[in-house]
Amino acid sequence: MLAPNYLPEARHSLIAELADTLEPSSLHWLSGYFAGVAQARQPARETVAPPLAVAAAPAPDGAQRLTILYGSQTGNAKRVATQLHEQVLAQGLEARLVRADQYKAKDLKDEQLLYVVMSTQGDGDPPDDSIAWVEFVLGKRAPKLPRLKYAVLGLGDSSYPSFCGISQKIDERLAELGARRLQDAGTADLDLETVTVPWQGRALALASEALTPAAPAAHQATVTPLRPQTEKFTREHPFQAEVLLNQVITGRGSDKDIRHLELSLAGSQLRYEPGDALGIWPVQDDTLVARILEASALNAADTIEHQGTRRPLGEWLGRHRELTVLTRPFLTALAERAGRNELKDLLKPEARDSLAAYLGSHQLIDALREWPARWTGPELVAALRPLTPRLYSIASSAAVAEDEVHLTLAHVAFDKEGEARWGVASHFLAERAEGDTVPVFIEENTRFRLPADSARDIIMIGAGTGVAPFRSFVQARAESDATGRNWLFFGNPHFTSDFLYQTEWQQALKDGHLNRIDLAFSRDQADKVYVQHRLLERGADVYDWIQAGAHIYVCGDAERMARDIHATLLEIARDQGGLDEEGARQWLDDLSAQGRYARDVY
């Protein structure tokens, strides 16, 4: 609580009430904002740039500047890096915020203070916007860095064995190059704030010690005061969107349950662009919650306190804990209680492949049943990862759908020993009826955008539900009368049952809004044919389109489909462009740096 001489007593309850309603990320933003307001009310010589500025003015001679470099696949690393940047600027310190693919490699040797915030994609890969930078830092061309002080914050997913693998490699590599580590590398799981908030606080304190406050500029911008506004819906404060349509779009005989969902955003003021994602806050299925309680011999009605919050255990499990994805930290906690050598052996470093296979084929309920252990309610809640939102590529253009948003959803469900298993968000959405509501927010994806020049051609490659953003792209290009050509590669198992949005694509071809379409239905012939095979067959035309300025987009599974497409594009560059292996990689890296090779992978 602030002392009365700084804040009138009458305002204490108002501030406390506001703080109770906000998430940590919002509180951090407000701290920077109010610091900026206070600075703006001081004499002109003390005025600082607005906390929300993207970049600070160049540092004066002799003063250090902080560079915050981030690499982000789904937006989390960008959000954390932006929060830190705002806090640093609010202290009147020089800092710049740079996405990894916008960073000039030659600048690294001159850096004096560098913070890296980077996610790990899948099981140990860098995010798409960081591939070239990571290769440079880990490669032989990286310079010695004796003047550099640095800190690294990694974001990852502990359901993969290589948890935060990229950030740890960067942290170790910078030290090898002679840089001085200011604090240990942070490794944040999907419950980001438990790691990112204290790491940011320490990083801010270190920046304040290392940097000289910026000299006043002749003409500094001032902070715009808060104005009353309509309710703003965000990740922390989602909008309850009504379900308008929940329709199966796979045909009879398909082994896939793929839905087309239409949700209403009327009254939300939420806006999206082609390429953006819709965030969904799911609720766990009651049946699964009951099975977890039975396997752990606990009572749903028991009140459990965790980190200062008290809730019934059933509510903790149903709305606030991850119950489908199995993680290494949970298995570690389970091993401590079960005392089984087989489980302890699975967690040893040399069993990495076996652990990956187990995590990929089992869910939480399977582990609880296979390795019985005694749990208390608080122990179980603490061991489980917090439930986090899922992101789905938006399958509509707002120019056409107006105040609606559409999704293409694969209901992830399978049978294990006569009992159903499912993905938490896909099952939650698949079970929603028309008239139900779903908590949603918009997640921008600025790296997956249509070309600013509508005369540019685009090549879209998607398999299964990876076709979703391309429905949005074609709608938007048709509505804006874009003159660039549109070419779609689409794959799924069977033509008759799995050709998603078939009539729409056929109509788009007829109307001239889709210029070419190549299809790969893998199970309709003896030899399996995938989108990468069709891409290679059309290699000459694909290369010609790209060399003439086309943008190429890939959406789908990161572990298999996206890797295969990447390898195929390298092969096309070698075959059609006459490039060697290094030249082909550089060609793709250049396309990515130009924003002409973009991937939305999961």
N, C-alpha and C positions, 0 to 999 in steps of 0.2 A: 504493500500500500504506500502511495506517495505521502510524504510528510505534508501537514497542513500549510506550511509556508510556501509550498510549490503548487498545491492544488487545494482549492476551497473544499471544506468538509462536505458541503452540499453536493459536490460533484463526484464524491467517492462512489456512491451507490450507482450513479449513472455509468461510470467507467467500469465498475465491477460487473454490472449487468451486461454491458457490451462485450466484455472479455469472455464471459461465460458462453456466449453464443458463437464464438469464432474458433476456427481451427488454428493450429500453430502457424501455418503459412500466412494466414490473414493477419494474425497478430504481428508477425515480423514485418509484413508490408506496412501496417499502420505505424509501427515504430519508426520506420524510415520516413513515412509520409509526414508524421507530426514533427519529426526532427527538421524536415525541410520547411514546414510551415514556420517553425520557430526561427530558423535561419532567415527566412524571407522577411520576418518582422524586425530583424536587427538592422542596423545601419547598412548602407549599400555595400560597404567593404566586406561584410560578412555573409553576403548572399551566396548561396550555392545553387548549382544546377538542380533541376527537378529530379527526384529519385527515380522517376520512370524513364529518364533519358536512356537511349540505347548505348550511347558512347559518350565518353567525356572528351573535353578539349585536350589537345596535345599537352603533355607535361612540360613545365618550364625546364630550361637547362639546369642540369644538376639534380633534379628531383626524380625519384623513382615513380614508376607507374605500375599498377597491378594489371595483369592480363588474366581474365577469366575465360578459359577456353572450354567449350562444352561439345559433347557428342551425344546425340539423342535420337532414339528410334521412335518412341511413342510419345515424347513430349515431357516426360518426367525430369530428365536431366536438364533440359532447357529451363523448365520451371524453377528448379532448385538453383541453377546458375543465375537466373534472372533475379531471384530473391536476394542472393548474395550481392549481386552487382548493385541493386537498389540500396542495400544497407551500407555498402562501401561509399557510394556517392553521397548518401545522407550524412556521412561523417566529414564531408568536404574533401575527400581524397580522390586522387586521379585513378581511374580504372576504365578499362574497355572490355566489352563483352563480345566474344568472337566465336562463331560456329566453326568447328574444326575444318570443314571444307573451304572456309573463307580465310583461313589463316595462311599467311605467306611463310613457307618453310624457312626462308632466309632470315626471318626475324628472330628465330629461336636463339641464335647465338648471342643476340643483344639483349635478351630478356633478363631482368634482374629479379622479378617477382611474378610467379606464375601459379595459378590455381587451375587444376584440371578437374572437371566434373564430367564423368563419362559412364554411360550404361554399357553393359555387356549384352550382346544380342545372342539369344539361344545359349548353346553350350560353348561359350568362349570366343565368340566373334565380336568384332567392333561394330557399332552402328554404322549404317550406310554412309552417313555424312562424315565419318571419321576414318574410313578405310585407308585413304592415301596418307593422312597425317600419322596414323599409327604405324603404317609401313615405313614411313620416313624415320620416325623416332626409333623404331626397333631395328632399322637397317644400318648399313655401313656408312651411309652419308650423313648420319646425325653428327653434329659438331660436339666438341667438348664444351661443358657448361660450368666452368669453375665459378662464375659470378652469380649463378642462378640460385635463388631460394624458391622452394616449391611445396605444394601440397596437393594430394590427389583424393578425390571423393568418387567412389564407384557405386553404381546402382546396378542391381542384378536380381536374380530370381533363384532362391536356394533350392528349387526343385530340380535345378541342373547341377551336375557334379562340379563343373567349372564355374563356381559362384564368383561373380565380379572378377573373372579371370583377366579381362583386358586392363582394367584399372590397376590391378596388382602388377601386371607386366610393365605398364607405363611407370608406376612408382619405382620399381626396381631398376628399370632402364635409365631413368633420369639420375638416379643415384650413381649408377655405373659411369655415366657421362660426367660425373664430378659435381653435380648439383647437390645442394644441401636441403635435406628434407626438414620442413618446419613442424610437421605433425604426422602421426601415423596415418596411413591411407584408411579412409573410411570405407566400409563395405555395407551398403544399405540394401536390405531385402525389400519386398514389396510394401512393408509397413515403413515407408521412407523416413518419417519424422523422428522415429526413435534414434536414428543414427544421424540424419542430415541436420537436424536442428542443433545438437551440441557441436557437430563438426563445423557448421556455419558460424556458430558463436565464437569458437576458438579461432577460426580463420579470420573473422572480422577483427578480433583483438590483435592477432599477429600483423594484420595489414595496418592497423592503427600505429603499431610500434615501428613498422618498417618504412612507412611512407611519410613524406612531408606533406602537410595540408596544401591544397592548391592555392596559388596566388589568386587574388581577386581579378576577374576580367572586367574590362571597361563596360561591357554590356552583358550582364548576366540575366538569364531568364528567371522569373519568379514562379513560385508554386501557386497553382490555381487552387483556391479553396474548394473544399467539398461542397457540392450542391445537392439539394434534395433530388432524388431520381427514383425511377421505378425500380421494383425489386429486381436484383441481378441474380441470375441462376448460374452456378459454377459447379466445379467438381465437389466442393465442400457443401454446396447448397443447391442440389439438383432440382430440376423441374419435373413435376409429375405429369408425364405425357400420356394422353389417352390412346389406347390401342384402337385403331380404326379398322385394321384388317390383319388377320393372321392366316395365311394361306399356304398350303403345301404346294410347291411348284415342281416337284419331281413326279414322274408318271408311275403308273401301275407297274410293279415288278422291280422298281429301283430298290437298291439296298441302302439308299440315302434318304434321310428325312430333311429336306431343305425347304425353308419357309421364306416367304416374302411378307415382311411386316411393314405396315404403314402406321405411323404415330403422328399425333397432332401436337404441334408446337404453338398453337394459337394462344395468344396472351402472354407468351414467355419472353418475347423480344430476342430469342435466340436466333442467331444467323450462322449460316455455314456456306462454304464454298466447295466446289467439286474437289475431291481429294481429302477432305476432312473426315474425321471419325466421330461417331456418337458413343459417348461413354454411358455405360449401363451399370447401375448399382443393383446387383441381384440379391435375392433372399434364398436361403437354403431350403430345400424341400423338407417338409415335416417328417416324411418317412426316413430320410437319411439322418436327421437329427435324432430320431427315436433309436435308430440302430447304433449311433455313436454312444448315446447314453447307456444303452443296454450293454455294449461291449466294454464300456469303462465302469459299469456298475454304479452309475451316478444318477441323481434325481434332478429333473428339469426345473423343479420349483425351488431348489436351493439357491439362496442369494449368495452371489460371489462378488467379492471386491477385487478389482484389478486396477492398479495404477490410479487409485483414488476414485474409481467409478464402481457403483454397485448395481448389479442387474441379476435377474434370475438366470440360472445356468442355461436354460432353454433359449432365452433371448440372446445370450452371448453366442451360443452355437448357431442359432438360426440367422442372425443378422450381423454379427460382428466377427465371425471366425471362418477361416478357410477350411472346408471339410472334404473337398474332392482332391485337390492337388497335394501329393505327398512330398515332403521336403526332407533334406538331409538333417537340418536342425531338429525336426521332430523325431526322426529316427534316432538321433543321438540321445534325446531326452528319454525316448522309449527304451533304448538299450540300457540306460542307467537304472531303470526301474524293473525291466524284465530279467536282467542278469543272464541273458542267453549269449553264449559264445558265438553262435552262428550269426547273430545280428551284429555283434561287435566286429566280427571278421569282415562283414559286408561294408563296414564303415572305414576300413583301413585303406590307405592310399593305393596300395597295389590292387585293390578290388574295385577300382574306379569304373571299369566297364560293366562289371556285375551290378554295381550300385546304379549306374545309369539305366540298365535294363530293368531293374526292379522298380525304380522310380517311374519309369515309363509305362509299366504294365500293372501297377498296383495303385490303389487309392488308400486314403486314410483308414477306412473301415477294414480293409484287407489286412493292414499292418496291425491294427488293434486286435483283430481276431487271431492272427498268426502268432503274435508275440504278446500273450496276456500279461498284464501288469496291474499293480495297484495304483490308482490315481486318486487324488483329491480334486475337488472342483477347481480351486485356484491353480493347482499344478497343471491341469489340462488346459485351462484358458491361457495360462502363460506360455505353454509349449506350442500352442497352435498359432499360426500366422494370422494376423488380422485379415479380414475379408476386404478385397480391393475391387475397384470397378474393372469391367472388361470393355475393350474398345472394339467397335465394329465399323468397317469402312462404310461410308454412307453411299447408298445406291440410288440417289435422286439428286436432281439439280433444283435448287430453290427457285430458279427462274421458271421452272415448270410445276413443281410440287407446291410452291408458295409456302403456306404455313404448315406443311407436312414434312416429315423426314422418313425415308424408306430404308429398310435393311434387307440384306440377303443373309439368312442365318442357317447354318448347318446344325441341326439338333444332334449334339455329340452324345450318343448313348450306345452302350454295348452290354452284352450279357456275360457275366462271370459266374460260373458255377451255378447257373439257374437263377441268378439274382441280377437286377438291373444296376448299371453304373452310368453316370452321365457327367457332363460338364455343368458347372453351377449356373453360369449365365445362359447358356443355350437352353438348358432345361427350364429355367425360370421363364425365359421369353416364350419358349414353345408352349408352355402351359397357360400363357395369358390369353384370355378371351376378349372379344371386342367389348369395349367399355371399361376394361381394367386399366389401371394406370401403371406406368413404369418410371422410376427415377432416372433422369437422363441429364447429360450436359454435353456441350460441344468441345471436342479436342481438335485444335487446329493442327494441320499437317502441311506446313508451308513448303516442305521439300517435294510434295506430291501435287503439284499444281499444273494446270493447263498452261501452254505457252502464252506469254503476254502478247505475242504476235499471233493473231488468229489465222494468219496465212501459213503458219508452219504446219507441216504434216505431223501426225502422231501415230505411233505403233503401240498397241495395247496388248499385253500378254497376260492372260489369267486362266487359272484352272479352278473348277468348282466355284465356290463362293468368292474366289478371287476376281470374278467378273464384276462384282458389285460396283466398284468405283468407276468402271468403264461405262456402265449404264448412265451414271451421273455425267461423265465426260461427254458422251454422245448427245445426251439431252441438252447440255449446256451449249455445245458447239452448234447444234441445230437451231436452238433458240436465238443465238447471237449471230446467225448467218455467217459463221466462220468459213473461210474459203480453203483452209488447209484440209488435206485428205485425212481420212480416219481408217485405220487398218486394225482389225481385231483378230487375235489368235485366242481360241478358247478350247479347253479340253475337259473331259469328264468320262466316266466309264462307258455309257451307252447313249446312242443317238435318240432312241425312241423314248427313253425314260429320264434322261439326265441333261437334255439340251435346255439349259436355263434361259428363260426369256426368249425362246425361239421365235415366237411371232413378232416380238418387238424388233429383233435383229433383222428379220426378213422384211419388215415394213421399213426399217431404216435403210436397208439396201435399195429397196424400191424407190424411196424418196430421195436417195442420193446423200443421206446423212452418214451412211457407212459405205465406204468405197470398196473395201475388201474384207473378207472374213475367211479365215482358215481354221478348220475344225479337226480335233484329234479325240476320237472316242476310243479309248484304250482297249476295251474288251469286246469290240465288235469284229475282231479278226483274230486269227491265230497269234500273230505277233503283236505285242502291245505297242501302241503308237501314242506318244505323248506330245505336248505342245512343243517341246524342244526339237522333236523330229520334224514337225511341220516348219518350224523356224529355220532349221538347217536346209530343208528342201527348197525354201524360198530365199536362201542366203544371198543370192546375187541382188535380188530386188530389195531385200532388207538393207543390205550394205549401201545400195544406191540411195535409198530414201534417207538413211542416216547421214551420208556424206552430203546430201543436198539440204540438210538442216533439220531433219525430222527429230522429234523427241520420242524416246522409247520408255515405256512404263511397264513394270512387272508387279503383279499382286498375287500373293499366295503363300504357300508353305515355305518357310525359310530354310528348313533343314534339307528338303529334297528338291522341290520344284524350282525355287529361286536359285539354288546352287547349280542345277542343271542348265537353267537358262543362261546364267552367267558364263558357264563353261562353253555353251553353244555360241554365245556372242563372241567369245574369244576365238573360237574355231572359225567363225565367219570372217573375223578380222584377218586371220591368217590366210584363209582360203581366197577370199575375195579382195583383200587389200594387200596381200603379199607381205604381211608383217611377220616378224619373228615373235617369239613368246613375249619378250620384254616389250616390244613395240605394241603388241595387241593389248597387254595390260595397261600400258600408258594411254592407249587410245580410249579404253573404257574409263580409265581414271579421269581423263580430260573431259569426256562426255558427262561424267558425274559432277565434276567441278563446275561445269557450265550449266548444270541443272537439266541436262538433256538425257540423262539416264537416271531414272528415279524408281525406287522400289518401295512398296508398301507390303512388308512381309511380317509373318507372325508364326 
